[in-house]
Amino acid sequence: MRGAGILTGRRGGFSAKLGQMRRTNPMMSGAPILLVAALLSTLLLRSGLDAYAIIAAATAAVAYVVMTAGHLLLDASGEHGRNPSTGFVVGLLAVCLAVYALTELLPVTAASGFGAVAALVIGMRLVRRRRLDAAAPAVAAVDWQRLAGFALCVAFTYAWCAAPSSAYEPLRTQGVLPVWADYFFHGGLISQFGDSRALGHGSIFFAGQSPTFYHFGSYGVAAALAGMLDQPGLPIATSAWLPLGFLAMLAGAYALGERLADSAGGVAALAAVAIIPDASNYWLRNGFFSFHWTISATVGATYALGAAFVSLVFLDRWATERSRAALAASALLALASLLFRVQIFLLYFPAWLAAAAICSAREGAQRHLVTRVMLVGLAAGAVACYLTINYLIATDPGFWPFLGGALEGFLRSVHTDQEPTAYTGLYAYLETANAPAIKLTAGIVLAIVAALGAFVLLLPAACQLAREKRVLKPIDALCGLLFYCWLLLMLFAPVLFNGDSTDLIHRPFVLLYAATAIWTVCLVLRVVALRFDRVRVWLALLLAAILALPAIVSDAPGMMHPKFRWGEPYVSMRIPPGLVEAAAFMRKHAAAGDVFGVAGLSATYAAIDLPLQVCALSGMPAYLSRPFLEMSKDGPRARVAAARLAQLHAVDGAADYSAAMQRLRAIDVRWYLVTGDGAPRWDPARKRAAFVARGVALYAVRDTSR
């Protein structure tokens, strides 16, 4: 077969010698652990932490457990080679989910859950060590090309995450957070799972209430680190949670590229994700479709991308080897993406089902028939879901968390609210014309071009070239299926309860973009492998990637910066002067079970409010935060939020200090934080405050019944 050389390659002379070096001494099997530990340690130190010994011990433990768990799971799936990229992704996702499950099922922190997982992993390794080493001594070592690829993934993770990892320092010194403001939210969630101060309180943002559904899976390991280092969630979010996810995404991309087009494909896939400028930098220049900004602002997507990429590695292995273990692993990873990023799951899982069906069919007429059936089935399923949701909205609009179809609102938002772009006013002009069909069609085409950029043309060209050279594989259908499923999402996705028409359509586009870029370069490399030595191609790409590394270090902060005007306030959010110090004081002196309240809350909309910031800075649960959001949810929760807001207003308006403290004790709030130039009417000079720092006063509410 003409395409056989893609995987086997041509060996001779220089290539044969390099191929012999693929089996090296077993000492290299510990190198991936050292690389991960060094990456995390360096970035944690950049965040301003200075407990060197504790950081080194904690990161070494995380790296060892994650990599060992990954290799054990790969062995269970029949993947007996030591592939550090695949092993890291599988191990990280498994440990994250295990820690999350333990914190949900048991009253323990993430650090305790991680300890239990570590004991299990180490025990399994010790029990199986002799049998594994005796049965397959040749695979104990890491393939040196794969190790070089994983090291490159670590290097590019550092290049992309170095600037965000140090964001906590300017927050402490200047009161400005120079990363996307949602890190306050994510920092709070890390503390919810990882801080003993938040244990047993349910939602850290709404003490005593259960957390509403969210994709919590990615926080497990970061929360464990927060507990081991005794740090609030915010610095851990930027210096551990982000790089762990970024490395999972890059390592998954490398593993997928390697599966599609050998080692050279791994480096090319890494370059497609981490080096090539995304579509927001040219043509339509719509910054809302910036791949690199989106994954830095919605970090859970990087974990889900890693899961999807490695799921495809296993799916292709099943397609070629018919290994049931590989199919099961692929399915589990596809399902696991639900717990890391729901939006990614909504795009990936239907495409995965269709791809699995196509890969299971025999080549020829049967495969074409299965493809047609799956396309029709996906469309019918999307229409059925759309009709069902609209029926439920019509019958009980207050119960279901949907607000109707999202398409028109999505197109209007992405084409008119993301200025500056290179096509300013075009969609607004189409809206003025009396041609709805033309407007919607043009809006969809513009969204596709804005999201994929040059790959709109390059991928079809690469597919045609690969078809002519007869090097296409069944798994290659996946990229087209993702595009088809994204179109279905665009046409039939609903608006969520928060009114954001872009949520279910825009968030998953990062998977489509990354897959399109990876498949484009890998299809080209399959054709290149027919004429050129694969090892020489790999070396050339490796050298090019290394040379590009300094440029990424300097350009990454700008590439992760939002290019649309409305995003500017969210990457330079200021906090009240003295808030960091007040949160640290409260964290140091709080007792188990303490809850804090904040003065001056209102029911107006606020994406990030003061209590949420304090949660991320202190690791303590808030009596109430973001009242508007909580009051927009189901009836009982909204009533509790409204009652708590009224109680806090009553505290603000208390006649004197004693009355205010009595009201706070009655609602079981132990700390009360006041900010701004004004002072509480019941303590105008702030003399009764336990702590005062510039514009912040913190009151300790003591229980007089004890």
N, C-alpha and C positions, 0 to 999 in steps of 0.2 A: 504494500500500500504506500502511496506517495507520501502520506503524512506520518509514516511510522517514525521518521527521523526526529520528529518533534520531541518525543520523550526519550528516545535512546541516544540521539545525537551521533556525530561522527567522531570517532576517536582515532588518534594517531599522533605520534611524536609528543609535542608539548601538551596536547589535550589529554593524552593517555597518562602522562606523569601527574598532571593535576588531578585526574580522576582517581589515581591510586591514593592521593592524599585525602580522599574523602573519608577514609577510615583512619582516625588519629587516636592519640592516647586518651584514656578515659578521663584525664584531668580536665579536659575541655567541657565535660558534662556539668561542672560546677561554675563555668564561666557565665552562663545566662543568669544564674542567681546573683553573682557579684555585679553584673551589669544592672539588673533591676534595683538591687539594694543601693548601688552607687547613685543611680538616677534619682531615686526617692530621697536619699539623704541630702544630696546636693540641692534639690529643689526645696526641701523642708528648711534647710539652713538659709536659703535665700528669702524665705518668708519672715525671717527675723528670729526664729527659734535658736537657742544657743545651748541646748542640752545635748552636746555632741555624742556622748556615750549612749545615752538613752535612745537618741535618734538612730544611731548605728545599729543598736541591738534590735529595735523595733522594726526597722526596714529590712534587716537581714532575716528576721523571723517571717515577715510577710513574704519576702522574695522566696525563701526556702519552701514555705507551705504552699504558695501559689504554684511554683514550678513543679514541686513534687506531686501535688494533687493533679496537675495537668498531665504529667507523664503516667501516673497511675490510671487515669481515665482514658488516655490514649491507648494504653496497653489493653485495657478492658474492651476497647472498641476494635481491637485487632490492628491498631496502628503501632507497630513495634519499633519504628525508628524514633530517635530522639530529635524531634523537630522542635526547637525552642520557641519558634513563633506560634505554632499551633498549640503547643503545650502551655504557653503563657496565657493565651486567650481562654482556652478551656479551663485551666486552673483558676484564673481570676474570676470568671463567670460562676464557676461552681462554688468557690469559696464565698463570693458575694451572696449568692442565693442561700447557701447553708447558714451563713451568719444572720441574714435577714430572717430566715425561717425560725431560727432559734430565738431571736429577739421577739418575734411575734408569738411564739408558742410558750415561751418561758419568761419569767420576770428577771431577765439578765440583760446586761449591756452588751454592745457589740464586741468589746474586748474580751469579755467572758465567753461569748459565743465563739469568737475566733480561737480562744484557748482550747475549747472543746474540739473544734474542727482540726486544729493543729495536732492535738493528741491522737485523734483518729487517723489523720494522714501519716503521722510518724509511725504509729503502730502498724498500719497497713504496709508501710514501706519496710519496716523491720521484719514483719512476718513473711513478706514476699521477696525480700532481697535475695536470699540464697537461690530460690527457684528461678527468679528472673535472670540473675547473673549466670546461673548454670545453663539455663535453656538458651539464652541468646547473648553470649559474652561479646559478640561482635557489634551489637547495637547499643552497648552501654555508652560508647563515645558519641559525641555530637558530630554530625557532618560539618566539616569546616566551612563549606560554602553557606550552609544554613546558619551557622554561628555568625559568620560575617554579615549575613542578611539581617539577623536579629540585632546585632550590634548597630547596624545602620538604622534600624527602627528606633533603637534607644537614642541614638544621636539626634535623629530628627524629632523625636519626642522632646528632648531637651531644647532643641532649637525653637520649637513652637511654644513650649510651656515656660521657658525661662522668665520672660517678662511678666506673664500673669502670676507666676508663683511668688513674685516679690510684691504683689499688690497690697498685702497687709501692712507693709512698712509705711507707705505714704498715707494710708488710712490712719495709722497711729500718730504720725508726725504732722500731717497736713489736714487730716479730716476729710480726705477725698479717696473714694474707691475707684481706681483707674481701670476696672474691668466691668463687664456687664452687671447691672445691679441685681440680677437674679441670683448672683452668688450669695447675697444675704439670705435668700430663701433656701438655697441648697445648704449653706452653712448651718442654718437652723435645723434642717432635716438630719444632717450628719450628727448634730448634738442630740437630736431626738432619739437616735439609736445608740449613740456612743457615749453619752454623758450620764453619769449616775445621778446628777441633779435633775435630769428630766425623766428618770426611770419611774414608771408607774403613773404617769400623768396623761397618757394618750398622746394627743396632738400637742407638740411643743408650742404651737401658735394659738392654741385654744384649750387651755389646761382642763383636764377632766372629760374632754370630748374625744371620741375615737377619730383617728385620722380619716379623712375622706380618701376614696380610691386614688392612687397615684402609682406610677412606676417606681417603686422604692428599691428595686433590686440592686442598683449600682452603688448604693451607699455603704454596703456591708464592710468592705475592707477599709475604706476611708474612715468610717465611724470607729472601727477597731483601732486604727492608728490614733484617732483623737483620744480614745480612752487610754491607750498605752502611754501617750505623751502628755495626758492631762491638759489638753488644749481645747478651746472653743472651736466650733465648727468652721468659722469663716477662713482662718488661715489654712486649715486642712483641705477645704474645698478647692482653693486655688493651687496649693502646692502638692497635693496627693491625689484627690479625687479626679481632677482634670488630667494630670499626666498618666495616671493608671488607665483611664479611658482612652486617652490619645494613643498610648502604646498598644492597647488592645485593638484599636482600629487599624493602626499601621501594621502591626504584626499579623492581623487577620488579612489585610490587603496583600502583604507579602506572601502569606501562605496560599491565598487564592491565586495570585499571579504565578506562583511556582507550580501550582497544580495545572493551570491553564497553559503555561508556556515554559516550564522548567525554571531553573535558577535565574536566568535572564528575565523571565516573566515576573519573578518575584521583585526584582529591583525596579523593573518598569512599572509595576503596579504601585509600588511604594512611591515612585516619582509622580505617578498620575495623581495620587492623593496628597502628597506632601510637598511637591516642588512646582508642578505646573500651576500657573495662576488660574483661578476659577473664572467662570463666565461673567462675573460682575466687573471684571477689569477691562472688558472690550465689548465691541458691538453695542448692544442695548444698554450696557452699564447699569443694570438694575441691582443696587446693592442689597436689596432684600433677598436676592437669590445668590448671595455670596456663600459658597460652600464653607469656606474657612471661618467666616463670622458665625454662621449658624451652628457649627459644631462646637465653637468656643462658647456660645451663649446657651446652647442646649446640650450640655455635656453628656447627659444620659444617652444621646444619640450615638456617641462614639462607642459605648459599650454594646449597644444594639447592632451597630455596623460590624463590630468585631464578631458578634454572634452570627450574624448573617453570612459574613465572608467564610468563616470556618464551617458553618452549616453547608455551604456550597462545596467546600473541599470534600466533605464527607459524602455529599450527594453525588459528586462526580466519581468518587471512589466506588460507591454502590453501583453507579451506571456502568462502570468498566469491570468491576470484580464481582458484582452481585453479592456483596457482603451485607448480611442482614444487620450486623452490628453497626456498620457504617450508616445504613439507612436510619436505624434507630437513633444514632448520635445526631444525624442531620435533623431529624424531626424534633428531637428534644431541644436542640439549639434554636430551631425556628420558633418553637413554642416559647422558649425562654425569653426571646426578644420582647414578648409582651410585658415582662416584669422590668425591662430596662428602658423601653420607650414604646408606648402604645402606638404612636403614630407610625413608627417604623414597622411594627408588627402588622398593622392594617395594610400596608403596602407589600411587605415581604411574604407573609404567610400564604395569601392566595396565589401569588406568583410561584412560591415554592411548591404548593400542591400541584399546580399545572405542570411545572418543570419535572416533578417526580413522576407524574403520569406519562409525560412525553418520553422521559428516559427509560421508563419501563416497557414501552412499546417497541416492537421489532422495527427495524429500518424499512422504509418504503411506504407503501400505501397505508399500513396500519398506523404508523407514526403520524402521517398527515391527517388521518381521520381523528386520532386522539387529540391532535393540536386544535383542529376545528371544534371538536366537542368541548374542549376546555375553554376556548375563547368564548363560545356561546354560553357555556355554563357560568363563567365569571361575570359576563354581562348580565345574564338573567339574575344571578345572585345579587348583584349591585342594584338592579332595578327593584327587586323584591325587598331588599333592605330599605331602599329609599321610600317605597310606597308604605311599608310597614311603619317606619318612623313618622311619616307624615300623618298616617291614620292615628297613631298613638298621640301625636301632638294635638290633633283635632279633637280627640275624645277626652283627653285630660292634659291640657297644656301646662298646668302648674306642676305636674309630677315628673314628666320626662325631661332630662337635661339637654333638650335640643330646641332649636328655634327655627326650624325649616331648612330649606336648601341653601348651600353656601356659595354656589357658583358665581352668581352675579356680584355678591359682596366681595368674594375673593378677587375676582378680576378687577373690580373698581379699586380695591385697596392696593393690590400689587402694581397696578399701572398708573395710579394717580396720587398715591400717598407716599411714595418712596423717593421723592426728588432729592438730589438731582439725578436725572437719567439722561440717556442720549436720545430719547424719543418723547420728551416732555410735550404734553398737550395732545398727543395722537389719540389716545384712548378717550380722553375727554371730548375730542372732536367727534369720534365715532358714536359717543353717547348722544350727541345732539342730533345725529342723523336718524331718520325714521326707518331704521333697518336693523331690528334686534338680532336677526340671524347672522348678519354680517358682523355686527358688533361682537357677539359671543364667539363666533369663529375666529375673528381676528384677535380677540383677547386671549383665546386658548393658544393660538399659534405664537403670539408674542410671549406668553408665559413659558412655553416650551423652549423657545430660542433664548429667553432670558435665563432659564435654568440650566440649559445644557451648552449654550454657546457653540463653539466650533464643532463639538462632538455631534451635533445634529447632522452635520455633513460627514464627519470623519468616521463615525461608526458604520453607517451604511456602506461607505467606500471600503472600509476594512472588511466588512462581512462579504461584500462582493468579491474582493480579492481572495479571501480565504475560501469562498465557494469555488472560484475558478481553480484554485490550487488543491481543492479537495481536502482541506484540513479542518473543516468544521466538525464539531462534536455535538452530541445531543444536549449537553449542559449549556451550550451557547444560546439555546432558546430562552434562557432565563432573563437575559438582558432585555429582549423584546417583550417578554411577559411583564417585567417591571414597568416598562413604558406604558403598556396597555392598561395595567392596573392603576397606574397614576392617572391616566386619562379617566378611568372609571371613577376614581376618587374625586377628581376635579368636577365631573359631571353630577355625581350623586351624593357627595359627602354633605352631612348636615352641619349647621352652625351649633356650637356647644353653648351651654347655659351662660358662659361668660360673654357671649356676643361676638367672639372672635371668629370671623368667617374664614380666616386663613389657617387656623390651627391644624385641622386634619388634612389639609392639602399641601401647605408649605413645609411643615416640619419633616415629612418623610422624603422630600425631594433629595435630601443629601444622599440617601441610599441609591436613588436612581442616578444621580450625577456620578457618584463614586464608581458604581458598577459600569456605567457607560464608559467612563475614562479607562477603567481597568481592562474592560473587554476590548476596547479599541487598540490599546498598545499591545495586548497579548495576542490578538489576532494577527497583527502585523508581524510580531516576533515569530509566530508559527511559520509564516511564509519566509521570513528571513532565515529561519533555522534550516530550511531546505537547501540553502546555498552556502551558508557560513557556519564555521565551527561555533558550537553553542558556548563553549567555555570562553573563547575570545570575545564573543558578544557580551557575555556576562561580565567579564573584566572591564570591557569598555564602558558598559552602563554603570558598573560599580564606581569606576573612576569619575565618571561624569556626576554621579550623585554626590560623591565626596567633595568634588570641586564646588558643587552648588550649595553645600552645607553652610558656609559663611554667609552667603547671600540670604538664606532663610533666617539665620540668626538675626540679621539686621532688619529684614523686611517683614518678618512674622507679625510683630505688633501692629503694623499698618494694615496687613492683610486680614487680621482678626478684628480690626476696628470697623464699626458700622459706617457705611457710606451714605446712608440716608439721614436727613437732617433731624428727624424726630428721635433718632437714636442717640444723639450727642449727650443729652442730659443723663442717659442711662449708663454712660461710661465715665462719668465725672460726678457721680452722686456724692453730695456732701452730707456729713452727719453733724449734729450739734457739737460744738467744741466741748470737750470734757466727757463725751459719751463713752469713749473707749475706757477711760480711767474709771468712770462710774460702773461700767459693766464688769471690769476686772475686780473692783472692790466688792461688788455684790457677789460675784462668783467665788471670791475668796472667803467671804464671811457667811454665806448662805448655809442653812441647814438642810438636811434631806427633807423633801416635801415642800420646800418654799416655792411660792409663786409670786411673780411681780406684776404690777399694774402700772400703767402710764397715764399721766394727766393729759387732758386736751384732745382725746380721741373724738372723731366725728364719723358720721355715716356716709360721708362723701367718698367717691372712688379714690383709692390709692393703691397702686401696684405694689409698692414697697413702703411700709409705714414704719414709725419709730419702734413699736414693740417687736416687729419682725427683725429689725436691725439688732435690737438688744438680745433677742434669742440667739442670733448668730455670733454675737460678741461675748455672750456670757454662758451659753449652754443651758440656760434656765428657761422653764416654761412660762408663757405669758397668760395672764388671765383672759385677755382678749387682744387680738390683732386683726387688722384689715376687716373692720366691722361690715363694710359694704359687701365684701365677698362672702362672708359667713351669712349675712342676712339675705343673700340672693340664692341660697341653697334650700334644702327641704324645710318644711314647716317647723318641726320641733327644733332643729338646729338654729333656724332663723330667730325663733322666739327666745332661745337661750341667749343668742348674741345680742338681741335688742334689749333684753333684761340686764345683761352685764354692762352694756353701754350706758344704760340709765343709772345703774349703780355707781359706775365710775364718775358720771356727771354729778351725782349726788355727793360724792367725795369731794370733787372739785368745788362744789358750792357749800361745803360745810361751814358752820358758823365759827368754829374755833378748832384748834389743834386736837383737842380731846375728842370732839365729835367726829373729826375726820378719821382719827385712829380707830375709833369705835366702829365706824362704818367699814373700814378696811378689815378689821378683825372679823366682823360679821360675815364677810364674803370670803374669808380665808386667804386674803392677800397679805403677804409678809414684807414685801418691798414695794415702795411707791416712788416712781421716778417723775420728776418735773423738769422740763427744759424751757429754754427761752429766757428773754430778759425779765419777764414778769416773774412773780413768785406766787405761791398759793395764798389765797386771801387769809387762810388760817395760820400762816407763818410768813409774813411779808419780808422779814429779814433773813429767813432761812436758817435761823439759829437752832432749830430743833432737828435739822437734817443730820443724818449719820455721816454723810459724805457730800462735799460740795467741790465741784471742779468747773471753773469758768461758768458756763451757762446752765450747768446741770446740777440738780440737787436730788439726793437719794435719801429717802426716809425708811428707816427700819421700823416695822410695825411689830411690837412685842406682844406676846400673848399673856395678858395679865392673869389668866386663870391658872397658869402653871406656877 
